[in-house]
Structures are given as C-alpha cells and as structure tokens.
Amino acid sequence: MNAQRKRLGVLISFSGDGGVERMVTNLCAEFAHDVDVDLLAIKSAGGHAARIPQTVNLRQLDAQHAWTSVAEIARYLREVRPDALLVAKDRAGRAALKAKRRAGVDTPVFIRLGTNLSAALERKDAFSRWLRVAPMRRLYPRASGVIAVSGGVKDDTLRVTGLPASRVHVIRNPVITAKLDAQAAEPVPHDWLRDKTLPVVMGMGRLTRQKDFPTLLRAFAALQKTTPSRLIILGEGKDRDALTALAQGLGIADRVLLAGFQKNPYAWVARADLFVLSSAWEGSPNALTEALALGIPSVSTDCPSGPIEILDRGRYGPLVAVGDHAGLASAMQATLTAPLPAATLQQAVDEYRATTSARRYLELMGLR
C-alpha cells in the first residue's frame, strides 16, 4: 500500500443481510480509491461480507460481539494509528470510544447511525430504554462527530444524546453505485418477472418486526379485489414462518413469493411494477432509494425516519400511516394505475450516489 496515503479504519459487525452492512461495503469500496482502508469486522455473517472488495484490507476480529471487542480495537488503534476510525452502529461506536481511551491515542472516532433509535425503542420498557440511552449520553461527547443518514435520524440523535447540533452531521447513504445499472440488467431471475402476465409488487428487507411485512401482506390481499397481481419479498429473517402462515390465512399464498436473500436484488427490483416499503421505523430506507434509482414507482409508510425526505412529502410517491393496510392498498392501486415517469423518480434520489456520499464522509473526517 502507498505510505503517502492516509489510512482509515472502519469498524462494523457483519451480523446479517441488512442495509447497514450493504452501505458500509459500498462506502469502503469508494473510500479505497482515495485512502487505505482497514475493515475491522466483528463477525462475518450474512451475504454482504462476501462483497468486500479486494482493495479493502479485511481484519477479522476474534470478538463476536461489540462489548468483547474493546481490547482488539484498542490494540489496532495503538499499533496501526489510523488517521480516523469510522464506526457503524451504536454499540460498536461505544466500544470504539472505550477502546480509544484504553489505547491512549488521539485518533478521531466518527459514529454512523443508520436508524431512528427512539422509534426502535418505543415498545421497550423504561429501564431498557435507559440502558440503551444513558451510555450514549455519557460516551458520545468523546466522539469527533456523529453521522446521521437522514434529517430525521439527526433530530432524533440530538434528542437522545443531548449533543449540540454542530456535532451531528447528515450524509446521505451511498445507495446508488456505478454497478447498479449493470446489476439491474442481469438476466431475469424468476418466471413472474420473465413472463409478466400480472403486475408484480416488490418488497425488500429483513423478515423482522421493523419491516412490518404483515401490513404489506394484508394490503396486498386487499389489492387483489380490484387489481390481481403478484408479490415478491426479497430478504431473510426470523419471521419467515409467520409470514408464510399469514399469506396462507389470507388466501394469497399462490401469489406471494418469499424469495430469500438475493446477492443481486436489483435484477428483481428493476422488473417490478411497484415497490412498497411497509416499515414501522427506518433510518434512511435504502431499498426505497434503490427502487427509485431504478425508476420503479414506489409507495411507503410515513415511518420515522427517511421516507418523507426521500419521497419529498409525497411528491415522488404516496406516504401512508404505519400499519394502515387499507390505506396502503389504496395507495398501491393508485400508483399502479398512474405511475410517475422513471426519469422523474430517478432524479429524486440523485444525492444518494455512492461517490458523493463517500466524498462527504472523507471531507468530514479530514481525509481529503
């Protein structure tokens, strides 16, 4: 590696197939054009770990959890002395701040937050919320900066941490990569998309409570009364069996495909007639951004945070109350009937390009 180049450490737990892992992989690929990148990985579960480019120096930590990684992170900071450390997710961020103190170094630590914490903790009891928030209020003032993926996440972070507004920065996710169009053009992956006898509705995300796919299934069932169609959901997770049972109970199992995790979801999404985000909460929903970048008409819940910013308060697609399956069905039908032009949708997400996002990260961290 070129000794003249600055060095950036990036810390993340590859704990699944979520958007955070995908975004950090995209960022690392872009960072490597300008700086030397050490990717410190806590675990390497999920399909996105396989996408780490050869230009990135992968350092697999022995720790299997953020809390047990402090000593290894401290050793890295002490021995390698990177010019900055970027950490994805809250728990890893707190571990990194403890490691910096243990190592006795002055490495700037930046924490990237990708979700609306208040919404995620809403159903937790008061003690559980305190356990999560109190350490953030205590430790985050030691960070050189916090990077929020949307204005909504920034506002929430300010409320949760008590940090001054000058310490929390909004940088859009690196969703749109140079490879997106080529990936979207790969062969059609399924007969429903190859021989489209019915419109195809697409959902994407981990099969967990956050994504609220039960609301999408109920909305899709209601849609069948006026607009016969098919539904494909890309993603894997612990709620698969429950969603399968719900589809059967709603009488739509023959029109629903739970396609699992797909290494290239864009070949699927690019051929959909409609994309639907049904989440209960988000940070900045990458799947919605990707669908628009591919010119696919989209509908979303007005969940905290992100969709209202991406869809510009409904200008680029309807926003529906969280959990309102009847409203979602109505918005789906209206959008299928009168979709916006692809070019209009694509220009709506122009600021989510990976090159733009990575440049803003590097500038904020003083690396360019």
C-alpha atoms as one frame of an Amber mdcrd trajectory, in Angstrom:
protein
   0.000   0.000   0.000   1.106   3.556  -0.636   2.673   5.044   2.516   1.749
   8.521   1.270  -1.947   7.766   1.521  -3.958   8.339   4.641  -5.380   5.336
   6.457  -8.971   4.894   7.585 -10.199   2.215   9.964 -13.827   1.116   9.564
 -15.471  -0.965  12.303 -18.683  -2.935  11.779 -20.383  -6.104  12.907 -21.477
  -8.099   9.862 -24.395  -9.558  11.775 -26.812 -10.117   8.906 -28.035  -9.131
   5.470 -29.288  -5.675   6.368 -28.910  -2.276   4.783 -26.177  -1.146   7.187
 -23.858  -3.910   6.023 -24.594  -3.116   2.380 -23.996   0.608   2.833 -20.691
   0.148   4.686 -19.482  -2.224   1.964 -20.380   0.389  -0.658 -18.583   3.100
   1.308 -15.423   1.026   1.762 -15.236   0.338  -1.976 -15.425   4.083  -2.657
 -13.057   5.068   0.174 -10.382   2.742  -1.214  -9.977   4.969  -4.271  -8.586
   7.744  -2.038  -7.280   6.221   1.217  -6.032   2.889   2.572  -8.947   1.142
   4.281  -8.775  -1.360   7.146 -12.167  -3.005   7.670 -12.372  -4.348  11.225
 -15.130  -6.956  11.192 -16.908  -8.275  14.267 -18.414 -11.475  12.867 -18.869
 -12.013   9.140 -22.395 -13.384   8.960 -24.657 -12.680   6.013 -24.226 -12.278
   2.296 -22.794  -8.765   2.287 -19.489  -9.822   3.877 -18.730 -11.649   0.625
 -18.966  -8.321  -1.261 -15.989  -6.721   0.491 -13.692  -5.631  -2.357 -10.087
  -6.791  -2.682  -8.953  -3.162  -2.400 -10.029  -3.200   1.277  -7.811  -4.748
   3.972 -10.156  -7.035   5.923  -9.118  -7.555   9.567 -11.333 -10.218  11.108
 -11.606  -9.686  14.868 -11.835 -12.644  17.225 -14.613 -10.932  19.170 -18.148
 -11.995  18.354 -19.818  -9.002  19.984 -19.107  -5.295  20.223 -18.723  -5.466
  24.026 -15.938  -8.049  23.814 -14.079  -6.236  21.029 -12.672  -3.333  23.060
  -9.215  -4.833  23.669  -8.739  -5.758  19.985  -9.850  -2.335  18.784  -7.515
  -0.667  21.288  -4.587  -2.777  20.043  -5.380  -1.813  16.449  -5.527   1.887
  17.311  -2.274   1.692  19.271  -0.314  -0.315  16.678  -1.676   0.986  13.362
  -2.537   4.592  14.293  -5.121   5.200  11.520  -5.885   8.807  10.648  -9.523
   8.241  11.608 -11.885   5.469  12.690 -15.431   5.257  11.288 -17.798   3.023
  13.227 -21.179   1.742  12.065 -23.913   1.131  14.664 -24.285   2.413  18.213
 -22.905  -0.478  20.277 -19.763  -0.746  18.144 -19.399   3.031  18.403 -19.433
   2.931  22.185 -16.909   0.071  22.158 -14.625   2.126  19.893 -14.775   5.142
  22.213 -13.807   2.934  25.167 -11.011   1.395  23.082  -9.664   4.826  22.144
  -9.419   5.785  25.819  -7.751   2.467  26.672  -5.251   2.854  23.817  -4.338
   6.400  24.838  -4.384   7.670  21.243  -5.890  10.782  19.673  -7.473   9.050
  16.652 -10.703  10.848  15.658 -13.692   8.495  16.047 -16.827   9.074  13.987
 -20.018   7.095  14.627 -22.504   6.428  11.830 -26.110   5.996  12.962 -28.490
   4.418  10.483 -31.773   4.130  12.368 -34.238   6.145  14.400 -33.406   4.933
  17.903 -36.471   6.387  19.630 -38.788   4.526  17.255 -36.784   1.312  17.648
 -37.050   1.536  21.457 -40.697   2.623  21.527 -42.069  -0.738  22.686 -39.307
  -1.297  25.226 -39.862  -0.694  28.947 -38.411   2.425  30.581 -35.439   0.586
  32.124 -34.455  -0.994  28.780 -34.623   2.416  27.107 -32.461   3.911  29.852
 -29.904   1.115  29.499 -29.513   1.981  25.825 -29.659   5.760  26.023 -27.658
   6.549  29.192 -24.332   5.203  27.804 -24.842   7.218  24.616 -25.291  10.432
  26.600 -22.165   9.607  28.602 -19.863   8.422  25.792 -20.906  10.236  22.606
 -19.390  13.601  23.665 -15.994  11.862  23.218 -16.684  11.236  19.508 -15.271
  13.640  16.941 -18.631  13.550  15.201 -21.816  11.577  14.669 -23.047  10.951
  11.126 -26.802  10.535  10.656 -28.215   9.075   7.448 -31.228  11.413   7.358
 -32.521  14.615   8.863 -34.968  12.589  10.940 -32.166  10.469  12.397 -30.181
  13.636  13.198 -33.123  15.205  15.033 -33.678  12.000  16.991 -29.956  11.672
  17.807 -29.875  15.217  19.162 -32.834  14.430  21.433 -31.368  11.118  22.615
 -27.749  12.170  23.177 -28.053  15.833  24.126 -25.187  16.639  21.738 -25.030
  20.125  20.205 -26.318  20.287  16.616 -22.824  21.131  15.345 -21.585  17.646
  16.318 -24.179  15.671  14.333 -23.924  15.697  10.535 -26.301  14.394   7.837
 -24.704  12.448   4.980 -26.977  10.522   2.631 -26.452   6.793   2.195 -24.183
   5.534  -0.630 -27.046   3.690  -2.263 -26.513   4.296  -5.981 -23.294   2.662
  -7.147 -21.655   2.617 -10.559 -22.637  -1.056 -10.846 -26.349  -0.546 -10.234
 -27.490  -0.373 -13.863 -25.316  -3.349 -14.878 -26.657  -5.405 -11.959 -30.215
  -4.435 -12.839 -29.662  -5.581 -16.430 -28.604  -9.120 -15.468 -30.896 -11.984
 -16.586 -34.457 -12.052 -15.295 -34.362 -14.202 -12.156 -37.931 -15.575 -11.970
 -40.814 -16.563 -14.247 -43.145 -14.000 -12.650 -40.771 -11.309 -13.897 -39.853
 -13.000 -17.166 -43.375 -13.743 -18.349 -45.343 -10.987 -16.674 -48.980 -11.983
 -17.013 -49.809  -9.983 -13.845 -48.290  -6.818 -12.324 -45.567  -7.560  -9.766
 -45.332  -5.753  -6.433 -41.930  -5.897  -4.718 -40.877  -5.593  -1.077 -37.368
  -5.954   0.293 -35.756  -6.195   3.723 -35.097  -8.472   6.637 -38.107 -10.513
   7.681 -38.386  -8.857  11.095 -40.881  -6.720  13.020 -39.216  -3.493  11.895
 -40.158  -4.066   8.236 -43.802  -4.865   9.109 -44.408  -7.215   6.192 -47.721
  -8.377   7.762 -49.155  -4.957   6.837 -47.855  -5.385   3.282 -49.419  -8.859
   3.016 -52.790  -7.557   4.264 -52.617  -4.607   1.854 -51.706  -6.930  -0.994
 -54.663  -9.195  -0.132 -56.993  -6.178  -0.265 -55.463  -5.096  -3.586 -56.476
  -8.404  -5.191 -60.136  -7.374  -5.088 -59.510  -4.671  -7.690 -56.076  -5.387
  -9.169 -54.973  -9.035  -9.482 -51.201  -9.062  -9.069 -48.237 -10.899  -7.549
 -45.995 -10.044  -4.604 -42.295 -10.863  -4.219 -40.467 -10.133  -0.956 -36.663
 -10.257  -1.030 -34.905 -10.907   2.276 -34.474 -13.443   5.034 -35.237 -13.409
   8.729 -36.849 -14.947  11.782 -40.421 -14.042  10.738 -40.431 -16.211   7.592
 -42.691 -18.931   9.032 -45.159 -16.409  10.460 -45.356 -14.553   7.150 -45.865
 -17.809   5.238 -48.710 -18.731   7.595 -50.279 -15.269   7.253 -50.192 -15.450
   3.445 -51.939 -18.813   3.615 -54.520 -17.472   6.057 -55.234 -14.506   3.766
 -55.689 -16.828   0.775 -52.854 -15.261  -1.233 -50.111 -17.875  -0.830 -50.190
 -18.746  -4.553 -49.479 -15.101  -5.422 -46.742 -14.451  -2.837 -43.070 -15.436
  -3.140 -40.681 -15.094  -0.211 -37.544 -15.225  -2.340 -34.972 -15.044   0.468
 -31.701 -13.106   0.427 -30.551 -12.287  -3.092 -26.938 -11.370  -3.842 -28.216
  -9.202  -6.697 -31.661  -7.879  -5.723 -31.564  -5.203  -8.424 -32.312  -7.634
 -11.277 -35.534  -8.350  -9.371 -36.492  -4.814  -8.350 -35.774  -3.362 -11.807
 -38.540  -5.520 -13.298 -41.216  -4.769 -10.697 -44.257  -2.648 -11.464 -44.401
  -1.245  -7.933 -42.114  -1.143  -4.888 -43.627  -0.936  -1.393 -41.888  -0.060
   1.872 -44.128  -1.059   4.798 -41.676  -0.415   7.667 -42.613   0.624  11.204
 -39.354   2.544  11.518 -36.208   3.228   9.487 -33.158   5.469   9.401 -32.985
   6.110   5.685 -34.509   3.182   3.786 -32.021   2.018   1.171 -34.455  -0.297
  -0.579 -36.826   2.608  -1.292 -33.936   4.730  -2.579 -32.726   1.886  -4.823
 -36.198   1.317  -6.263 -36.494   4.992  -7.203 -32.963   4.960  -8.661 -34.141
   2.124 -10.910 -37.197   4.161 -11.940 -39.721   1.937 -10.133 -42.925   3.638
  -8.867 -42.999   3.396  -5.081 -45.269   3.657  -2.061 -44.129   3.920   1.557
 -45.315   4.195   5.106 -44.590   7.574   6.654 -42.400   5.952   9.276 -39.627
   7.639  11.231 -37.228   8.367   9.597 -36.395   8.859   5.924 -39.328   8.126
   3.597 -40.806  11.614   3.930 -37.413  13.057   2.898 -36.798  10.598   0.048
 -40.314  10.958  -1.383 -40.331  14.715  -0.732 -43.526  14.656   1.352 -45.384
  12.570  -1.223 -44.193  14.321  -4.369 -42.485  11.160  -5.649 -44.824   8.556
  -4.156 -47.655   8.262  -1.624 -46.947   8.176   2.126 -49.311   6.122   4.290
 -49.659   5.830   8.081 -47.679   2.985   9.665 -49.784  -0.172   9.989 -52.646
   1.132   7.824 -53.096  -1.773   5.404 -56.283  -0.332   3.864 -54.559   2.976
   3.144 -51.538   1.140   1.788 -53.739  -0.938  -0.539 -55.411   2.213  -1.848
 -52.038   3.904  -2.464 -50.732   0.780  -4.214 -53.729   0.683  -6.556 -53.489
   4.401  -7.346 -49.766   4.152  -8.109 -50.178   1.099 -10.335 -52.922   2.930
 -12.197 -50.996   6.195 -12.696 -47.230   5.692 -12.154 -44.786   8.587 -12.319
 -42.224   8.546 -15.168 -38.988   6.668 -14.448 -36.841   9.745 -15.144 -38.747
  11.778 -12.547 -38.216   9.098  -9.890 -34.510   8.717 -10.689 -33.692  12.401
 -10.371 -35.408  12.424  -6.951 -32.556  10.376  -5.415 -29.575  11.892  -7.203
 -27.845  12.892  -3.932 -27.687   9.239  -2.800 -24.839   8.373  -5.196 -22.016
   6.401  -3.574 -19.292   8.678  -4.947 -20.974  11.758  -3.473 -21.616  10.096
  -0.114 -18.051   8.769   0.258 -16.552  12.144  -0.634 -18.611  13.839   2.068
 -17.510  11.246   4.652 -13.841  11.730   3.791 -14.147  15.522   3.859 -15.854
  15.448   7.255 -13.158  13.142   8.669 -10.360  15.344   7.289  -9.089  12.684
   4.893  -9.332  14.747   1.679
